[in-house]
């Protein structure tokens, strides 16, 4: 029967044309290990339908999910100095940036857009963990300031989705300077009498947590989000004590008054729209 498999079958496939199935049709939940069909996962906003685990999402996903009907206008962000320290570890920083830009199709770890959220005009800045771990360098700092200026210009609330491992080590002190710059960005919005809302997503750590991520008028987090400054292992070694169960997770922080609410992803946009309406008294509708 070998002639059937070795000769006839290849001929039939050649005549009919062979279609290769994509290798990303199914995705495994990192928590319950269940396999999920990609269309089902997208419809569920990347939340596991079996266990409710909230998977990480891209900045583009955040923008599409937040704005009404997924319609928004991207803001061109200022260009930052590339590789100011000519940094090199196992790989040149310039090469790391090039690879990250090619894989994500983004200039850096922040996207900013404006549009309507529940009928209310808003400016949204979303961090991309897939871009070098969402690390905050000069480009992210410039982007946050630009987003704040746009919010003030439009008299619109500013919403920030955080997802970061902290400051970008390849930029040294330049990256640390973005911490006070991001604080200034949040203050610009507040001084204009506009809401500054932070949505903490998994993970939010390091210098981002130590700066603007904890300065929202309202602090929201997705379920089970990792939120902290130093890692749990470092803290345990420093204090020489076993940390409580769920330490640095959103639910633990909510119970201890660090954040205001934990909101499931499918309820997040409605929650943001409601908060904007309450905080602005509906003074700045999108149609105005």
C-alpha positions as CSV (number, residue, x, y, z in Angstrom):
1,X,0.0,0.0,0.0
2,X,3.0,2.3,0.1
3,X,2.4,3.5,-3.5
4,X,-0.9,5.0,-2.3
5,X,0.8,7.1,0.4
6,X,4.1,7.8,-1.4
7,X,2.7,8.5,-4.9
8,X,-1.1,8.9,-5.1
9,X,-1.6,11.1,-2.0
10,X,1.1,13.6,-2.9
11,X,-0.3,13.9,-6.5
12,X,-3.9,14.5,-5.1
13,X,-2.6,17.2,-2.7
14,X,-0.7,18.8,-5.6
15,X,-3.8,18.9,-7.8
16,X,-6.2,20.1,-5.0
17,X,-3.7,22.5,-3.4
18,X,-2.6,21.9,0.2
19,X,-3.6,24.5,2.8
20,X,-1.4,24.7,5.8
21,X,-3.3,25.2,9.1
22,X,-2.1,28.1,11.2
23,X,-0.2,27.1,14.3
24,X,-1.9,29.6,16.6
25,X,-5.5,28.4,16.3
26,X,-5.4,27.1,19.9
27,X,-4.0,28.7,23.0
28,X,-3.3,27.1,26.4
29,X,-4.5,28.8,29.6
30,X,-1.4,29.3,31.8
31,X,-3.5,28.7,34.9
32,X,-5.8,25.7,34.2
33,X,-3.9,24.4,31.2
34,X,-7.1,24.1,29.1
35,X,-6.8,24.6,25.4
36,X,-9.0,27.4,24.0
37,X,-9.9,28.0,20.4
38,X,-8.5,31.4,19.3
39,X,-11.9,32.8,18.2
40,X,-13.5,31.8,21.5
41,X,-10.6,33.5,23.4
42,X,-10.9,36.7,21.4
43,X,-14.6,36.8,22.0
44,X,-14.0,36.5,25.7
45,X,-11.4,39.4,25.6
46,X,-8.6,36.9,26.4
47,X,-10.2,35.7,29.6
48,X,-10.2,31.9,30.0
49,X,-13.8,30.6,29.7
50,X,-12.9,27.6,31.9
51,X,-11.3,29.3,35.0
52,X,-11.7,33.0,34.4
53,X,-7.9,33.7,34.3
54,X,-7.2,37.1,32.7
55,X,-4.4,36.6,30.2
56,X,-2.1,39.4,29.2
57,X,-3.3,41.7,26.4
58,X,-1.6,44.0,24.0
59,X,-1.9,47.8,24.1
60,X,-3.8,47.6,20.8
61,X,-6.3,45.3,22.4
62,X,-6.7,47.7,25.3
63,X,-7.5,50.6,22.9
64,X,-9.9,48.5,20.8
65,X,-11.8,47.2,23.9
66,X,-12.0,50.6,25.7
67,X,-13.2,53.0,23.0
68,X,-16.8,52.8,21.7
69,X,-17.1,50.4,18.8
70,X,-13.3,50.2,18.8
71,X,-13.1,53.6,17.0
72,X,-10.3,55.9,18.1
73,X,-7.6,58.3,16.8
74,X,-4.0,57.5,17.6
75,X,-1.7,60.3,18.8
76,X,1.7,60.6,17.2
77,X,4.2,60.6,20.1
78,X,7.4,62.6,20.3
79,X,10.6,60.8,19.2
80,X,13.1,60.2,22.0
81,X,16.8,59.9,21.8
82,X,17.7,56.3,20.8
83,X,20.3,54.5,22.9
84,X,21.6,57.6,24.8
85,X,24.2,55.5,26.6
86,X,25.3,53.2,23.7
87,X,24.4,50.4,26.0
88,X,25.4,46.8,25.4
89,X,25.0,43.7,27.5
90,X,24.6,40.3,25.8
91,X,23.1,42.3,22.9
92,X,23.2,45.9,21.8
93,X,20.3,48.0,23.0
94,X,19.8,49.4,19.5
95,X,19.4,45.8,18.3
96,X,16.9,45.0,21.1
97,X,14.9,48.0,20.1
98,X,14.9,47.0,16.5
99,X,13.7,43.5,17.3
100,X,11.0,44.8,19.6
101,X,9.7,47.2,17.0
102,X,9.6,44.5,14.3
103,X,7.8,42.0,16.5
104,X,5.2,44.5,18.0
105,X,4.9,46.9,15.0
106,X,5.2,49.7,17.6
107,X,7.8,52.4,18.1
108,X,8.0,51.8,21.9
109,X,6.1,50.5,24.9
110,X,3.2,53.0,24.9
111,X,0.3,53.7,22.6
112,X,-1.9,56.8,23.1
113,X,-5.3,57.5,21.5
114,X,-8.4,59.6,22.0
115,X,-12.0,58.9,21.3
116,X,-15.3,58.2,23.1
117,X,-15.7,55.9,26.1
118,X,-19.3,55.3,26.9
119,X,-20.1,58.5,25.0
120,X,-17.6,60.5,27.0
121,X,-14.5,62.0,25.4
122,X,-11.3,60.5,26.8
123,X,-7.6,60.1,26.2
124,X,-6.2,56.6,26.8
125,X,-2.6,55.6,27.2
126,X,-1.8,51.8,27.1
127,X,1.5,50.2,28.0
128,X,2.8,47.2,26.0
129,X,4.4,44.5,28.1
130,X,5.3,42.7,24.9
131,X,7.7,45.6,24.1
132,X,10.7,44.9,26.2
133,X,8.6,44.0,29.2
134,X,6.8,47.3,29.1
135,X,9.9,49.0,30.5
136,X,9.7,52.7,31.0
137,X,12.4,54.7,29.1
138,X,12.5,58.2,27.6
139,X,10.0,57.3,24.9
140,X,7.4,56.2,27.5
141,X,8.0,59.3,29.6
142,X,7.6,61.6,26.5
143,X,4.4,59.7,25.5
144,X,2.8,60.1,29.0
145,X,3.5,63.9,28.9
146,X,2.1,64.1,25.4
147,X,-1.0,62.2,26.5
148,X,-1.5,64.6,29.4
149,X,-1.2,67.6,27.1
150,X,-3.7,66.1,24.8
151,X,-6.1,65.4,27.7
152,X,-5.8,69.0,28.8
153,X,-6.3,70.3,25.3
154,X,-9.4,68.3,24.8
155,X,-10.6,68.9,28.4
156,X,-10.9,65.1,28.6
157,X,-10.2,62.5,31.3
158,X,-7.0,60.5,31.0
159,X,-7.0,56.7,31.4
160,X,-3.7,54.8,31.7
161,X,-3.4,51.0,31.4
162,X,-0.2,50.0,33.1
163,X,1.8,46.8,32.2
164,X,5.4,47.0,33.0
165,X,8.5,45.4,34.6
166,X,9.7,48.8,35.7
167,X,12.4,51.3,34.4
168,X,14.4,50.4,31.3
169,X,17.9,49.5,32.6
170,X,19.5,50.1,29.2
171,X,18.8,53.8,29.6
172,X,20.3,54.0,33.1
173,X,19.6,57.3,34.9
174,X,17.6,58.6,31.8
175,X,15.0,55.9,32.6
176,X,14.8,56.9,36.2
177,X,14.2,60.5,35.2
178,X,10.9,59.4,33.6
179,X,9.5,58.6,37.1
180,X,9.2,62.3,38.0
181,X,8.2,63.2,34.5
182,X,5.3,60.7,34.6
183,X,4.3,62.2,38.0
184,X,4.3,65.7,36.3
185,X,2.1,64.3,33.5
186,X,-0.5,63.1,36.1
187,X,-0.4,66.4,37.9
188,X,-1.0,68.3,34.6
189,X,-4.3,66.4,34.2
190,X,-5.3,66.9,37.8
191,X,-4.5,70.6,37.9
192,X,-6.8,71.0,34.9
193,X,-9.6,69.6,37.0
194,X,-9.8,66.4,34.9
195,X,-10.0,62.8,36.1
196,X,-6.8,60.7,36.0
197,X,-7.7,57.0,36.2
198,X,-5.2,54.2,36.4
199,X,-6.0,50.6,35.4
200,X,-3.4,48.2,36.7
201,X,-2.9,45.1,34.6
202,X,-0.6,42.2,35.0
203,X,2.2,42.8,35.8
204,X,2.7,46.4,37.1
205,X,6.0,46.6,39.0
206,X,9.2,48.5,39.7
207,X,9.5,52.2,38.8
208,X,6.1,52.4,37.2
209,X,4.4,51.3,40.4
210,X,6.7,53.8,42.3
211,X,5.5,56.7,40.2
212,X,2.4,57.5,38.2
213,X,0.7,54.1,38.5
214,X,-0.2,54.8,42.1
215,X,-1.4,58.4,41.6
216,X,-4.8,57.8,40.0
217,X,-7.9,59.6,41.3
218,X,-9.3,56.1,41.0
219,X,-7.1,52.9,41.1
220,X,-8.6,49.9,39.3
221,X,-7.0,46.5,38.8
222,X,-7.9,43.4,36.8
223,X,-8.3,40.2,38.8
224,X,-5.1,38.6,40.2
225,X,-2.9,41.3,38.7
226,X,0.6,41.3,40.1
227,X,1.3,44.8,41.6
228,X,4.4,45.7,43.5
229,X,7.8,47.4,43.5
230,X,10.4,44.8,44.5
231,X,9.9,41.1,43.8
232,X,8.4,38.9,46.6
233,X,11.7,36.9,46.9
234,X,13.7,40.0,47.5
235,X,11.2,41.2,50.1
236,X,11.3,37.9,51.9
237,X,15.1,37.9,52.0
238,X,15.1,41.5,53.3
239,X,12.5,41.1,56.1
240,X,13.3,37.4,56.7
241,X,9.6,36.5,57.0
242,X,7.2,34.4,54.9
243,X,4.9,36.7,53.0
244,X,1.1,36.3,53.2
245,X,-0.8,34.2,50.6
246,X,-1.6,36.3,47.6
247,X,0.8,39.1,48.6
248,X,1.2,41.7,45.8
249,X,-2.0,40.5,44.0
250,X,-4.9,42.8,43.2
251,X,-7.3,41.2,45.7
252,X,-4.8,41.5,48.6
253,X,-4.1,45.2,47.7
254,X,-7.9,45.9,47.6
255,X,-8.4,44.3,51.0
256,X,-5.6,46.6,52.4
257,X,-6.8,49.8,50.9
258,X,-4.0,50.2,48.3
259,X,-6.4,50.2,45.3
260,X,-10.1,51.1,44.9
261,X,-11.6,48.2,43.0
262,X,-10.9,45.0,41.2
263,X,-13.0,44.8,38.0
264,X,-13.3,41.9,35.5
265,X,-12.3,42.7,32.0
266,X,-15.8,42.4,30.4
267,X,-17.1,45.0,32.9
268,X,-14.1,47.4,32.7
269,X,-15.3,49.6,29.9
270,X,-18.7,50.1,31.5
271,X,-17.0,50.9,34.8
272,X,-14.7,53.5,33.2
273,X,-17.6,55.2,31.5
274,X,-19.6,55.3,34.7
275,X,-16.7,56.8,36.6
276,X,-16.0,59.4,34.0
277,X,-19.7,60.4,34.1
278,X,-19.7,60.7,37.8
279,X,-16.3,62.5,38.0
280,X,-17.1,65.1,35.3
281,X,-20.8,65.5,35.9
282,X,-21.1,64.7,32.2
283,X,-19.6,68.1,31.4
284,X,-17.5,66.9,28.5
285,X,-19.5,64.7,26.2
286,X,-17.7,63.3,23.2
287,X,-20.0,65.2,20.8
288,X,-19.1,68.6,22.2
